[in-house]
Amino acid sequence: MTSFALLLAATAMTPAPTVSDDTQQRAEEIVVTGTRTEGSDDYAVKAQSTATRLPLSLRETPQSVSVVTRAQIEDFQLNDINALLATVPGVNVQAQETDRFYYSARGFDIQTFQIDGVGLPFPFQIQNGSVDTAMYDRIEVVRGAPGLLSSTGNPSAVINFIRKRPTRDLAASASAQYGSFDTLRLDGDVSVPVTSGGGIRARAVGSYLDGDSYLDRYGLRRWTGYGIVEADIGPDTVVSAGYGYQNHRSRGAMWGAIPLYYTDGTRIDLARSSNPAPEWSSFDVTDRQIFGDITHRFGNWTAKLTVQRRAIDEDDRLFYVYGNPDRATGIGMASYPGAFQSFARNLTIDANITGTVSLFGRAHDVMFGVNRSAQRYTQDSAYDLSRVGVSLPLGTVFDGNFAEPNFPAFTRSLDTHSRRETVYGLVRLNPADQLKVMIGANATRAFSEGVSYGAPTNYDRARFLPFVGATYDLTGNVSAYASFATIFNPQDQIGPDARIIDPIEGDNLEAGLKGEWLGGRLNASVALFQARQKNTAESTGFNEDIGQFAYRGVDATSRGIELEVSGQLAPGLQATGGFTAMRIRGERDEAVRTFVPRNTGRLNIVWAPVSLPALKLGVSGQYQSSFYLEPLDILSSTTGQQVRITQDGYATVDLMARYELTPRVSLSANVRNVNNAKAISALNFDQGYFNAPRTVLGTVRVSY
């Protein structure tokens, strides 16, 4: 807070700049050709369009925005989305299982990713499998309710993956990495002009990862491929089409995690490498995406049509352990193996138009569009009942010797069809040079029909969701802002009564200060926020009566403060970071969602000495405060008291160093968790496992 106040004081007497009409130029860069962060060492961007689709700077956007640029991704080897999001202020990565992940911001779950601004909800409310970052130029994170442009959403955040686009000149790069636990990663990236001058251009990206783990028997192999062709159809029209592919296949994968406490409520002393899963337990997730878009600029207006088709297939053989051991005998845990085949199909069409209109002698920004998405999710399951409920004594549960069952034929356990249709729009009024006011809304209809383990998942809901925001320039470098958004999100989680729980509803209020210096190369902000949400799904654990995890709806209000800085602090010195402090209370002012850390801190700094620019050194730190879980209706069998599982606050520190042997060849080393902090990764339910110990990764990179 002190550093932010000093920045404000230093610029309090700076005269306001003359208003320049650079909105159209930024629109051309962002909407038509796609602004890029690759090739730059900057940790800040001059503009983004995730929050409103308008090409606005961070200072002009009345919500909290973080951007992870390509430079930061490559400096700290943020090769998957979990490693990347762990560096973003205000975002928590909750690795509850080895291959399925929860993400949260401001106390609530993030349930939708965007790719190039088009929303793709998680098929099963959580992310199954990893997401490689090789094909993306940058990741933009807008914290707070994303209801304006995501037809439904939580008051948490929206994460927008911006794909790499072809360049007009020949460019190529490749790297080889090797590190702890025999981890090998290879990737390549080539962009070529197909025609003279690059009027037609193409790009291909590929990566391969194979490695073992600190967890016994666990390993991961991941293939990623991406190709795109882009063409100029005249001076004002760009058309592109592409294909993305990823296969995530693990071995020794946990379904659920590790029982953490004895029946008397005391914690089990477990090794960091503990893993109950045998080697045959595996997630096999294939994600394919076909997409195309056409962008046309006419005068002060730009129109864009995007079509995305996504197909996710899973073929999983999994092993779950339930129950808790008796301290004296070690008995009390049992087996629950299962086999699953599932697919998700999503088709999303989005069309929007942005531009400016003149009214009362001033230019105002306008954006409106339509979106339609249709999904089908199915899951087939198989259980060898003769192998369910086999006793697993504590002394042998982590041996990994449980033989793979002879699973019977699959039966359909889940089949849902859903559809969302949305009309959205926004007007950014310009009543004065210092003041901008945004008024927008979307009208959404969400429809679903189907069943999940015999429980109907039917709903037909429609809502009108308003949005309002404003920014006011206090000085030439500092603005005050405020925004208000409403929330609506149908859910398909099932309660213990085998009925779908009610939709999420609520609102998000945010206000703060934003500063911008060095022509947008340095940004800082402070934000106060309040998010209110009703009926948030919260796990009550595995329910044997309905054959799946059951959920209850929880009402919660999150209030807090966020500080953030990003960009160039001094010549050769780049940084991103922030601190979030919040409280989350229920309708009776009781603590709820206690498995979410209340305080988080992030700091990423790199230094390239001006006198030795070939060298780059960096440090990244992540901190989160304590969190705990009191499993619903779980009492100690000896004391009769409520069981509480607690993870104390902790911090991890990562280091990096890179040296350019030539302008085209570099060597780098990254060390993660240098201080070797040991902690439970997540406590969304009453099992968990530990984070990775200190690891080392070396990289050789060649570019042209």
C-alpha positions, 0 to 999 in steps of 0.5 A: 500500500505504501509503494502505491501511495508513493506512486500516486504522490509522485504523479499528483502534479503531472499535467493531464495529457491531451486526449489523443484518438488512439482507440481506433489504432488499438482496435486494429491491433487487438481485434483485426491483427491481434496484438502480441506480447511475444518478442518483447521483454515487457511484463505489461500490456498497453491494452486488453479486450477481455473485460469489455471487448473494447480495446482498453488499457488496464487503467481504462478498465473498471475491473481488476485485470492481470496479464501474463505475457509471453516473456513471463511464461518463458522466463519462469517456464510456466508450461501449464496453466496451473503453474501460470495461474499460481503466479497471478494475484488473487487466483488460487489453484486448488489441486485436489487430485493429481489430474483434476483442478479447481480454480478460485478468485475472491473466494469463489470457483472459476468455472469458465475459460475463454479462448480468444474471448469466447467462453468455454465452460468446464464440462464437469465444473472442474478442469480435467487434465492439464492445459499446456501453454505452448500455443498461447501468446498470453493469458488475461485474467479479469477478476470479479463478475464476468457477467457482461461478456460471459453469459453466466458466471461467478463473481470470481474471474474469467481467464482468457487464453489468447492464441498465438497468431501467424507473423508476416515474417519467417520466425521459428524457435525450438527448445529442449528441457530436462529436469527433476524426476526425469522430466523431458519437454520438447517444443517447436514453433514456426511461423511462415508467410505463405505469400509474398508480404505475408498476405497469407500466413501460417503457424504451427506449434507443438510440444511433448512432455514426459516425466515421472513425479515425486509421487510414487508411481505417478507420471504424465505424458502430454502431446500438444499441437496447434496450427493456424492459417490467416489471410488478408481478404482485402485491406480491411478483412482478415480470416483465419482458421485453425486446429488445436489438439492436446492429449493428457495421459497419466499413470498412477493417478489419484481419483480423490486423494489421500485420507488425512486423519484417523477416526479419532480426528487426529492427522496421519503422518504421511510422506510427501510421496504417498500415493494410494493409486496403483500404476494402472490408475490413469486419466486419458483426456483428449481435447480437440478444437476447431475454430475460425473467425472473420474480422472486418473493419469499416470506418470506425467500426469492426465486426467479428464472427467466431465459430469454435467447435470443441470435443473432449474425450476421456477414457479413465481407469481410476482407483479411489480410497474411502474411509479413515483408519483406526489409529490402533488397528489401521483398519477402516479404509476400503477400495472403490475402483471405477472405469469411465468413458466420457465425451463433451461436445461444444459448439459456440458461435459469437458475433459482435461489432464495436465502434464509435458514434458521435453525440453532442460533439463527443465520440462514444464507444459502442459494442454489442453482440450475440452468442450461442453455445450448445453442449452435450456431456455424457459419461459411461461408467463401470464398476467391478462390485467384487473389488469394491469395498476391499479392506485396505489397512494403513500399512499397505494402502500406499503400496500400489499393489491393488490389481486392476479389476476386470471391469464389466460393460459400461452403462450410461451414468450421465447424459445432459444437453445444454444450451445458452443464448445471449444478447449483450451490449455496452456503451462507453459514454465520454461526457468529459475528457476525464470521465468515462461511464459504461452501461451494459447488459446481457440477456441470457437464456440457459436450458438443460435437460438430461440425467446424472446418475438417475437424477434429472439435470433439467432447467430452463432459466432466463435472466437480464444481467446489467453492468455499470462502470465508470473511470475518472482521471484524477491526474494524468496518470491516476484514475478512480474507478467503480463497477457493479455487475450481477451474477447468474449461473445455473449449476448441474451439481447434485444434492444428497437428495439426488436433485439438482441444486438451484442456480447461483445468483448474486452481484459484484461491487468493486471500486479502486484506483489505477495508475499508469506510467511510462506509456503503459509499461508500468501499471498499479492498482488498488481495489476494494471488492464485495461479491455476494453469491447464493447457492454456491455448490460446496462438496459434502463428500462422496455419497454412496446412496447416489454413487457420486459426490454430493453438493449443497448450496451455500450463501456467501459474501466475500469482501476484501482488498487487492493491490497489484503492480505490473510492468517496468519498475526501472530499465531492465527490471520487470515485475508483476505481483499483488496481495489479496486480503478478504473475508468470506461469511455466510448468511449468519455471519459465519465463516464459509468456504474455509478451504479457500485461503483468505490472504494470498501474495504473488511477486515475480521479478526479473532483472536484465542488467543494462551493462550485461543484457545477455543475462537475466535473473529472476525470483518468484514468490507465492504466499497463501494464508492458512485454510481448513475444512470441517467435513460436514457431519464428520465427528471424531469417533473417540471425542465426538468433536467436529473434525477439522483439517488445517493447512497452515500458511506457507510460501514458496520461492522460485528462481530463474537464470538465463544467459544468451550465448548468442542472439539466437541461442540461450541456456536457462535454469529454473528452480521451483520451491527453493525453500522446499515448503511442504503443504497440502495442495487443497482441501475442497473435500476431506482428502488431499495430497502434498505439493511438489518438493524442490525441483530443477529444470534446465532449458536450451532454446534456439530461435530464428 
